[in-house]
Every structure is written in C-alpha cells, then in structure tokens.
Amino acid sequence: MHETERSDPFTEGRRSEALRLRAFRLFWSATTIRAVGTSIAGVAFQVLIVTVVAATPFQIGILSGLSVAPYLFLGLIVGALMDRWNRQRTLVLTSIGRALVLATVPVLLLLERLDFWSLAAVILTLGVLTLFAHSAEQPFLPHIVPRPLLVSANARLGQSETVAATAGPALGGTLVKRIGAPRLFAFEAAIHANSAILQLRLRSVEPPPSARRGPSLRARQEWKHLGLNRTRSSNGPRGAPRSREHSNTETSWSQHQRKHRWSLDKHDRVLAFGSFPLRSRTGCT
C-alpha cells in the first residue's frame, strides 16, 4: 500500500502569499506608506484650517468638498485616460506631484502667506492627483501579480489601508504637537517622494494602449462581422441570380441594421463611460 501524500497547509499558504513577489512588495510598500501619510496629512490640514486659516463653517464645508470634487466631475474622464496611459508612469508622476504640492505648505507657512484660497488650491490639486493615482492602481495590480495571487494581494492592501486609517489620525495629532505643522508637511513630502522611488523600481510589462480594446470597439466588430455573414448568406454564391425571397431578406436586414444602429451606439457609450467605475483589482482592464 502506498501512503497518500498530504500537502502542508502552511507551505501552501506561503506559496500563495503575494508578498513573496518582489514587484508586489515594492507596490505594497509604496501604497502603505502613502496611505499612512495621507491619514496623517488629513489631521494636519484640519489643524491648519482651524488655527491658521481660521475658516468659517461655510469655508470648512467648501474645503471638505474640494477633496472629493475631482471624483465627481473627473472620474469618468480619468478612467478613460487610464486605458491609454502607462499606469506605472502615472503612479510615479502623481507621487512626485503630491510631494511637490505638500512641500509648498511649509513654505507658505514660513512666509505667512497661507490663506483660504491657497489652502483650497492645495487641497484641490491633491484631490486630482489622488484620483489619477487610484485610477491607475486598480488596473495596474494584475500586471505585477499573477491571477491566482490576486486574492492575497488584495487582502494585504486592504489590511494596510485599515491600519493606516486607524493609526494615521492618532499619529498625525501626535506629530503636529511634537514637531509642528511645517515640519510635518515636509515629512509628508518626503513620504510621497519615497513612494515615487519605490514605484519607479517596479518591473512590469503593460500592454500598449492600442492592445487595450474597449467594449465599444468589440461590440462594433461583432456587429460588423454578424452583418457581413448575414449579407453573404442572403446573397448566395457570387454570380447566381437572386430570387425575390433573397432580395426581401436582404432588404429586411438592411432595415433592421438602420433601426438598431442608434441603439447599438447608445449601448456602446454606456459601456465605455460606465465600465471604469466597476473595475477592481481583480484584473479587469
């Protein structure tokens, strides 16, 4: 009798761990430190709004809305652009951009030029850059993690975001009290610069934008293929006389194409504009 070999669950767990991949370790590290930095910066901005700017309740509402306004007005546009841009390059550029924007805050504080309008411009710019970064992260993950490890990768990213959202505000309040707002924002700029370096070290192969076929292109190709096959079958062999039945079939098919052409175009536009918000890190591009 031969003994059956049983797989060790701990060994299988280690094999299915996404952190064993160097590319994901870099991606996870950059995402984690950026999430922690964002949570810390949220507390620092609240302190500036109350102590330095002395904003009114109406101004506080405007500043809070500016951080999410890019998602409302630019979300669909940015999602379409991510199908045509290099996502790793987008991540690096957005991290560098956020580092530069955050570095302007201590300069404005030292020059005593930080007011409501300058702070609003900083918050709005950070919101736009964050939108581009989040839109690039989701479709970029499947290019550095194999499909069987996507569950593990998403779990690690979710854990990091939870820890950052929980510990970040407390850490931010402590740092503001210990080192002050100017040094804290300089520290934030350094965090995002380090995130850009980690993202730059990633090695991934992304398909060119021409190879990323959208739903509109696929639907049009299938419609064209169906129409050609239907027309050929109704016409019969080349040179053969067409009967009245064949002519009636071809005419009815042409009318059917004209009738449903607008419905197809409308459906394509809905797919093209509505596909991005439904994407996740599961590999749908």
HELIX and SHEET records of a PDB file:
HELIX    1   1 PRO A    9  ARG A   15  1                                   7    
HELIX    2   2 ALA A   18  ARG A   20  5                                   3    
HELIX    3   3 ARG A   22  VAL A   47  1                                  26    
HELIX    4   4 LEU A   48  VAL A   52  3                                   5    
HELIX    5   5 PRO A   57  LEU A   66  1                                  10    
HELIX    6   6 ALA A   69  LEU A   81  1                                  13    
HELIX    7   7 ARG A   87  LEU A  110  1                                  24    
HELIX    8   8 PHE A  116  PHE A  140  1                                  25    
HELIX    9   9 LEU A  141  HIS A  143  5                                   3    
HELIX   10  10 ARG A  147  LEU A  149  5                                   3    
HELIX   11  11 LEU A  150  ILE A  179  1                                  30    
HELIX   12  12 ALA A  181  LEU A  200  1                                  20    
HELIX   13  13 PRO A  209  ALA A  211  5                                   3    
HELIX   14  14 PRO A  215  ASN A  235  1                                  21    
HELIX   15  15 ARG A  244  GLY A  274  1                                  31    
HELIX   16  16 PHE A  276  LEU A  278  5                                   3    
END                                                                             
